[in-house]
Amino acid sequence: MKLVSYKTEESEHLGVFVNGHIYNLNSCDKLIPDSMNAFLAGGEELMERAKKINTAIITGTLAAKEEIFFEVLAPVPHPSSCRDGYAFRQHVASARRNRKLDMIPEFDSYPIFYFTNHNAIQGPGEITCMPDHFEKLDFELEAAVVIGKKGRNICAAEADDYIAGYMIMNDMSARTLQMEEMLLNLGPAKGKDFSTVIGPWLVTPDELEAYKVPAKLGHVGNAYNLSMKCWVNGVEVSSGSVADMDWTFAEIIERCAYGVDILPGDVIGSGTVGTGCFLELNGTGLLNDPSYKPQWLQEGDVVEMEITGLGRLSNTIRKEPTDWSILKLKK
């Protein structure tokens, strides 16, 4: 089942995406709330009701009316929190090699994550950035999960049961802001907090069963062979697979839930896939060829991401019409 949040006039709604059409769940079953947050808070009972409606629409046993005039939002427009992991060893190793640094041995000891701005979540469409963001503006190709039930101190072997669904994530990054603050061993913060894109819909785990593969040796949890790709202005710039995650989402959740509650509506990203951002690609390019011309996102660029089974997420980069800059405030 593909769950989608969308907007008609000034109201947000919850629907299912079936064969290219969106159907409002609340209009099919009044016990299902008309928002993603309330729906996820309802747990497995509401999820099962939604799946029955989805099946009835597919089989034609329910004559639901499709929505016509709408704006697609992030699947979880108002997440309770947003964390981002660091699960792909290839990306970490390449990025460090490009900076002439050894691989961090601790990467293989435990998964890590950081909190980003859950109030800066966006879906398909335009992304408006400030002038400072365009100082080395970057995409990051990732997958993400949404938590579907409350939990605490969860072991990895049980953690997949807490996943309501999967999405594409684009962890937008302003590299100049990011790198200057991380000189102080804190962050990323301002380099990351202006936009995290998720979408286009939330795909429930049952839809991905055919793509399931064993987790990497010594790891626990579900893994899926889902191709990941990114295009900028129609040119493919990144390619990988969700199966390349060295730490599973289950293992990341285990660490997230240690000593704290995870909640329905929490979003957790995988971290960047290998080759999944210009920072890595530019570093590799310059390492191999000193005359390589680095590339960063520009006004008007179209960024498209696709993951097998999770859909295609498209965004157009826009520039805020202002000259306000915090980079210029440095003493």
Legacy VTK file of the C-alpha trace (Angstrom):
# vtk DataFile Version 3.0
C-alpha trace
ASCII
DATASET POLYDATA
POINTS 331 float
0.000 0.000 0.000
1.174 3.493 -0.883
0.014 6.146 1.571
0.070 9.764 0.468
-0.554 13.124 2.123
-2.053 15.801 -0.062
-3.696 19.199 0.108
-6.932 20.546 -1.342
-7.295 24.305 -0.954
-6.081 24.876 2.643
-6.772 21.408 4.099
-4.384 18.459 4.402
-5.636 14.920 3.805
-4.562 11.276 3.863
-5.050 8.996 0.896
-3.921 5.870 -0.892
-2.213 5.983 -4.258
-3.614 3.300 -6.577
-2.890 2.993 -10.309
-1.960 6.644 -10.684
-4.907 8.010 -8.678
-5.333 9.249 -5.104
-8.306 8.170 -2.998
-9.198 9.739 0.322
-9.178 7.141 3.104
-11.489 9.001 5.478
-14.221 9.201 2.831
-14.023 5.398 2.486
-13.933 4.670 6.227
-14.849 7.361 8.741
-12.854 5.559 11.455
-9.642 6.422 9.599
-8.392 9.945 10.451
-7.810 12.384 7.624
-4.173 13.078 8.525
-1.019 10.976 8.485
-0.011 11.797 12.070
-3.354 10.757 13.557
-3.421 7.679 11.330
0.030 6.504 12.464
-0.898 7.154 16.090
-3.768 4.690 15.621
-1.323 1.847 15.113
-1.868 -1.537 13.484
-5.680 -1.465 13.684
-5.946 1.585 11.424
-3.213 0.248 9.148
-5.220 -2.941 8.588
-8.392 -0.960 7.854
-6.490 1.098 5.281
-5.058 -2.019 3.647
-8.561 -3.470 3.249
-9.702 -0.288 1.517
-6.639 -0.333 -0.710
-7.358 -3.931 -1.732
-11.048 -3.140 -2.355
-10.115 -0.246 -4.652
-7.629 -2.409 -6.569
-10.119 -5.253 -7.026
-12.975 -2.915 -7.903
-15.189 -4.035 -5.000
-15.189 -0.470 -3.661
-16.233 2.331 -5.989
-14.176 5.070 -4.372
-14.077 8.557 -5.840
-10.625 9.748 -6.868
-9.275 13.158 -5.901
-8.779 15.584 -8.797
-7.485 18.979 -7.674
-4.727 18.524 -5.123
-1.104 19.222 -4.163
1.015 16.262 -3.103
2.793 16.877 0.210
5.527 14.993 2.045
3.974 11.646 3.091
4.535 12.617 6.740
4.180 16.426 6.554
4.677 16.950 10.296
6.952 14.211 11.668
7.387 13.960 15.424
11.161 13.950 14.835
13.649 13.428 12.031
16.907 11.526 12.426
19.422 10.680 9.733
21.750 7.697 9.875
25.190 6.921 8.425
24.675 3.422 7.102
26.608 3.195 3.815
30.269 2.354 4.353
31.152 3.080 0.713
30.052 6.719 1.019
31.882 7.274 4.311
35.084 5.613 3.080
35.086 7.491 -0.231
34.412 10.862 1.379
37.272 10.333 3.852
39.657 9.010 1.179
38.950 12.120 -0.902
40.049 14.246 2.086
43.157 12.040 2.503
41.833 10.602 5.752
41.775 6.977 6.869
38.483 5.186 7.314
37.078 5.495 10.842
37.277 1.995 12.412
34.378 2.818 14.746
32.041 2.877 11.724
31.922 -0.922 11.892
31.289 -0.967 15.658
27.930 0.800 15.948
25.453 2.790 13.823
25.164 6.531 14.387
22.652 9.246 13.509
21.989 12.934 14.006
18.795 14.927 14.509
17.752 17.328 11.772
14.943 19.889 11.592
11.613 18.046 11.526
9.887 21.382 10.821
11.759 21.747 7.535
10.280 18.636 5.911
9.219 19.056 2.276
7.691 16.874 -0.413
7.684 16.981 -4.215
7.841 20.387 -5.876
9.890 23.519 -5.390
12.624 23.948 -2.775
13.382 27.578 -1.957
16.899 28.230 -0.668
18.668 31.241 0.808
21.771 32.740 -0.860
24.120 31.080 1.666
22.619 27.684 0.836
23.832 28.110 -2.734
27.421 28.170 -1.467
27.999 24.536 -2.514
24.364 23.385 -2.460
24.071 19.606 -2.552
21.597 16.728 -2.714
21.920 13.455 -0.796
20.282 10.295 -2.125
18.845 8.229 0.730
16.031 5.919 1.802
14.026 6.506 4.977
11.593 4.729 7.269
8.680 6.007 9.326
8.014 4.595 12.790
4.506 3.182 13.247
4.282 2.457 16.966
5.797 3.649 20.217
8.759 1.736 21.589
11.752 1.958 23.894
14.904 -0.166 24.347
14.077 -2.243 21.274
16.469 -4.956 20.157
17.393 -5.056 16.466
15.812 -8.496 16.004
12.404 -6.959 16.775
12.880 -3.460 15.371
11.492 -4.069 11.864
8.060 -4.551 13.455
8.104 -0.842 14.365
8.447 0.326 10.740
5.217 1.634 9.189
6.773 2.168 5.777
9.593 3.324 3.525
10.207 6.473 1.460
12.823 8.252 -0.626
14.767 10.943 1.237
16.831 13.834 -0.137
18.901 15.299 2.700
19.577 18.731 1.186
22.941 20.127 2.287
24.599 23.560 2.204
28.219 22.450 2.310
29.921 25.763 3.076
27.710 26.304 6.127
28.140 22.672 7.131
31.917 22.607 6.885
32.528 25.876 8.731
30.451 24.838 11.747
31.932 21.339 11.878
35.377 22.864 12.353
34.098 23.390 15.893
33.223 19.679 16.216
29.495 20.374 16.351
26.838 19.848 13.749
25.731 19.411 11.062
23.162 22.085 11.860
22.715 25.193 9.694
24.108 23.288 6.746
21.227 20.825 6.978
18.221 22.397 8.688
16.606 24.263 5.787
15.131 21.347 3.822
14.808 17.578 4.097
12.711 16.139 1.300
10.731 12.900 1.641
8.267 11.240 -0.683
6.465 10.849 -2.884
4.520 8.355 -0.735
4.927 5.994 2.203
5.213 2.367 1.044
4.228 -0.319 3.552
6.747 -3.150 4.108
4.527 -5.862 2.600
4.963 -4.251 -0.855
8.724 -4.827 -0.661
8.714 -8.533 0.242
9.765 -9.562 -3.281
12.945 -7.473 -2.959
14.063 -8.857 0.412
17.667 -10.102 0.623
19.838 -11.244 3.553
21.428 -8.518 5.659
25.200 -8.249 5.382
27.285 -10.750 7.330
27.153 -10.068 11.051
24.125 -7.774 10.804
20.480 -8.166 11.830
17.258 -6.952 10.231
15.452 -6.734 6.926
17.398 -5.721 3.824
16.025 -4.990 0.364
17.608 -4.957 -3.077
16.124 -1.654 -4.252
17.949 0.288 -6.954
18.638 3.939 -6.047
19.238 6.625 -8.693
19.450 10.407 -8.912
19.303 12.696 -11.923
20.074 16.420 -12.086
18.515 18.117 -15.107
17.970 14.705 -16.697
21.594 13.567 -16.311
22.173 10.556 -14.058
24.672 11.489 -11.348
24.218 8.765 -8.737
23.435 5.057 -8.600
23.398 2.486 -5.804
21.161 0.116 -3.871
19.409 0.005 -0.522
21.019 -3.442 -0.193
24.382 -1.652 0.111
23.441 -0.420 3.609
26.022 -1.830 6.006
23.857 -1.034 9.038
20.214 -2.096 8.679
17.314 0.142 9.635
16.605 -2.347 12.442
20.066 -1.765 13.902
19.730 2.003 13.561
16.351 1.859 15.317
17.871 -0.213 18.124
20.334 2.601 18.801
17.720 5.353 18.374
15.420 3.701 20.924
18.059 3.102 23.603
16.833 4.861 26.751
14.277 6.977 24.865
10.877 6.553 23.236
10.546 6.318 19.492
7.116 7.508 18.389
4.667 7.047 15.527
5.618 9.581 12.891
9.358 9.601 13.633
11.352 9.682 10.382
14.750 7.955 10.194
16.999 8.260 7.134
19.597 5.782 5.951
22.362 8.257 5.278
23.840 8.831 1.839
24.353 5.934 -0.549
27.790 5.606 -2.180
28.105 8.217 -5.006
24.947 9.801 -3.568
26.018 13.471 -3.363
28.146 16.035 -5.179
30.481 16.334 -2.177
31.618 12.758 -2.704
31.486 12.885 -6.510
33.489 16.114 -6.686
36.102 14.782 -4.279
36.528 11.591 -6.295
36.667 13.573 -9.532
39.395 15.902 -8.247
41.347 12.984 -6.779
41.478 11.312 -10.197
41.853 14.490 -12.274
43.081 17.823 -10.816
41.361 19.675 -13.687
37.955 18.172 -12.798
35.245 20.847 -12.543
33.166 20.443 -9.357
29.386 20.617 -9.683
26.844 22.008 -7.193
23.106 22.603 -7.422
22.026 25.878 -9.020
18.844 27.956 -9.315
16.388 26.176 -11.613
17.992 22.733 -11.357
15.628 19.758 -11.308
16.623 16.952 -8.929
14.909 13.604 -9.461
15.381 10.556 -7.260
14.030 7.070 -7.832
14.134 3.961 -5.666
12.652 0.671 -6.833
9.226 0.201 -5.274
9.270 3.615 -3.585
8.507 5.822 -6.575
10.129 8.929 -8.029
10.703 12.171 -6.122
11.168 15.383 -8.109
12.162 18.846 -6.896
13.047 22.142 -8.568
15.576 24.419 -6.864
14.547 28.061 -6.395
16.421 31.025 -4.919
14.921 33.303 -2.274
14.902 36.902 -3.636
17.096 38.355 -0.867
20.732 39.140 -0.177
20.490 38.307 3.556
23.544 36.246 4.562
24.779 34.814 7.859
28.098 33.885 6.273
28.792 37.614 5.983
28.260 38.048 9.741
31.419 36.170 10.676
33.754 38.231 12.870
LINES 1 332
331 0 1 2 3 4 5 6 7 8 9 10 11 12 13 14 15 16 17 18 19 20 21 22 23 24 25 26 27 28 29 30 31 32 33 34 35 36 37 38 39 40 41 42 43 44 45 46 47 48 49 50 51 52 53 54 55 56 57 58 59 60 61 62 63 64 65 66 67 68 69 70 71 72 73 74 75 76 77 78 79 80 81 82 83 84 85 86 87 88 89 90 91 92 93 94 95 96 97 98 99 100 101 102 103 104 105 106 107 108 109 110 111 112 113 114 115 116 117 118 119 120 121 122 123 124 125 126 127 128 129 130 131 132 133 134 135 136 137 138 139 140 141 142 143 144 145 146 147 148 149 150 151 152 153 154 155 156 157 158 159 160 161 162 163 164 165 166 167 168 169 170 171 172 173 174 175 176 177 178 179 180 181 182 183 184 185 186 187 188 189 190 191 192 193 194 195 196 197 198 199 200 201 202 203 204 205 206 207 208 209 210 211 212 213 214 215 216 217 218 219 220 221 222 223 224 225 226 227 228 229 230 231 232 233 234 235 236 237 238 239 240 241 242 243 244 245 246 247 248 249 250 251 252 253 254 255 256 257 258 259 260 261 262 263 264 265 266 267 268 269 270 271 272 273 274 275 276 277 278 279 280 281 282 283 284 285 286 287 288 289 290 291 292 293 294 295 296 297 298 299 300 301 302 303 304 305 306 307 308 309 310 311 312 313 314 315 316 317 318 319 320 321 322 323 324 325 326 327 328 329 330
